[in-house]
């Protein structure tokens, strides 16, 4: 057993002991169920831990993560998480959180083949294609990179709002708001991109489902 693996096993034991020292019923209460107010759709990047960023406790955040925090309309994994969060857990907020320095976004800006992930990156390239005129007008590569990170988050918020799951909740007068954030790896702060939807009225008419 290598040192790293042994260390994470030991860390778990220490974590359990620290929680029980504060509350002897911590895990017994946690096992009774979950009622998180928030679904977090974030990037798989190991530097962006959802709970820690917002100071949330276990049981407060339902999480889905993938490369570059994408909302792909044919992704049954994402849709299943979304459906459970909205229709069973009745979350009140869904946050799509991207981050500056995202490797998936960077890969989508180039032409290097990485492997099977190329097929996922293509979804991100499609976002670039929608905004290529603006993005290509930004001369500084890093500024263009950051702008693309933000645009991608906004597009994923729009795509969430277009799902029948979210629109069905709104039709049923469910309290549900979709938000878009970007996290700064070098600062620790999140930025609200001011794309906050509580109904489908901000979508183009073709996406407003008659449920």
N, C-alpha and C positions, 0 to 999 in steps of 0.2 A: 504494500500500500504506500503510494508516494505521499510526501509531506503535505502537498496541497489538499489531497483528498481527505487525509486524516484531519487536517485543520478544519475543513468545513463541517465534518462530523462533530468535532469538538465544539465548534462555534454554535452548532444547533443546540447542543446540550446546555451551553452557557446561556443562550437566548431563552430557552425554556425555563431555566432556573431563575433568570432575572425577571421574567414575566410573572412567575408564580410567587416570587418574593414580594411583588407589588400587589398581586391579586391571586389568591389561592384558587379562585374559580374562573380564571381568565380563559382557559381552554375549554372548560366545561360549558361556559356561557357561549363561547364562539361556535361550539359544535351544534348548538341548538338551531342555527339557521343564519341566513344573511339577508339584510335589507339595505344594501348599499344605495345611496342616492345618486351615484355617478357611474357611468360607463366611460372608460378611458380607451380610446383607440390610438395607440402610439406605435413608435418604431421599435423594432427588436433590438436596437442598439443597447449594449449592456450599460452604457453611461446615462441612460434615461429611465430610471426606476420610478414608475408612476406614484406609488405610495409615498416615497421619500420626498419627491419634489414638492408635493402639496401638504406634507406633514400628516398624512392620513393613517389611520390605524387599520389593522386587519379587519375585514368585514365592511369597510367603507368605500372601496373602489372595486368594481367589476372591470376586468382588463382583457383587452384583445390587442395583440401586437403582431406586426409583420414588417417586412422590409419597406421603409419609407411611409409607414402609416397610411396605407392605401385602402380605399373603399371601392372594391371591384364588384360590380353588380352580379357577377356570376360566381363569386367566392362563397361557397356554402358554409365554410368555417366562420367567416365574418358575419354572414347573414344569420347563422344559428345563434351566435353570441348576441347579436343585436336583437333578435326576436326574443330571446330569453330575458335579456336585460329590460327591454321595453314592455313586453307583454306579461312576464311572470314576476320579475323583480320590481317592475314599475319605477325604474330610475327616473329622476326628474331632469337630469342633465347628461348629455353626451359630449365629451370633449375629444376632438381630433387634435392631437399634439404632435407636431413635427419638431425638428431641431436643426439648428444651424450646424453645418459640417456633416450632414447626413451622407453616408457613403452611397446609398441607393440613388439619391438625387444626383450626386456627383457622377455616378456611372451613367445615368441617363443623359448627361450632357456630352458624353463622349461616344466613341465607336468601338471601344475595346470589348471583345467577347470574353465573358467571365465563365460561362458554362450554362447550366440549366436555368440559372437565375436570369439569363438574358430574356427569357419569356415573361418573367415578372417585371423586369425593368422596362419592357416595352409599354406597359400601362403608364409608367411615369413619362416615357418619351411622348406618349400621346398627349399628355398634359402640356409638355413643352411645345408640341406642334400647335396647340390651340393659342399659345401666347408667344410664339416665336418672334413675331415682329417687335413686340415690346422688349422681350428678353435679349434679342440680338442687338437691340439699340443701346444696351448698357455696355460701355467699353471695358470697364474693369471686371475681370473675370470673377473675383471674389464677390463683388457687389451683385453681379449677375447670378452667381450661385445662391447668395442669400435671398435674392428676389424670387428665384425659382422655388426655394424651400417654402416661402410664404405663399406663393401662388398655388403650389401643390396642396398645401393645407386647405386653402379656400376652396379649391375644386373638390376635395374630398368631403368637405362640409356640404357643398351643393349636392354631391352624389348621395350622401346620407339622407338628405332631405327628399331626394327623388324616390327613395325606396317606399314600397307599399307598407312596410312595417312602420316607419315613422309617420307617414301620411295617415295611416289607419289610426294611429294613436291620436293624432291631431283631430281627426274626424270625430273621435269618441270623446273629445274635450279633455284628453289627458294632459296633465301638466308636464310638458317635455320641451326642453330647449337644447338646441345644438350649438356648439361653440367651436371656434378654431383658435388654437394657441401655437406659439413657437417657443421652444426652450433654448436658452443660451448655454451651451456646454462650458463656455469660458466665464460665465457670470453666475449661473445657477438660477437666474430669473426667467419667468415666463412672460411672454408678451401676448396680450389678447389682440387678435387681428381684427376685431370688430366685425366678425361675421357670425352673428347670433340670430338664430331662427327659432320662432315658436309657432310657426304656421307655414303653409306652402305658398303663401301669397307673394313671397319674394322670388318665386321660381317662374321661369318662362311658362306660359300657359300650356304648352305641349306636355310638360312634366307634372301638371296638376291633376292627379288621378281623381276620377269620380268613383269613390268607393261606396 
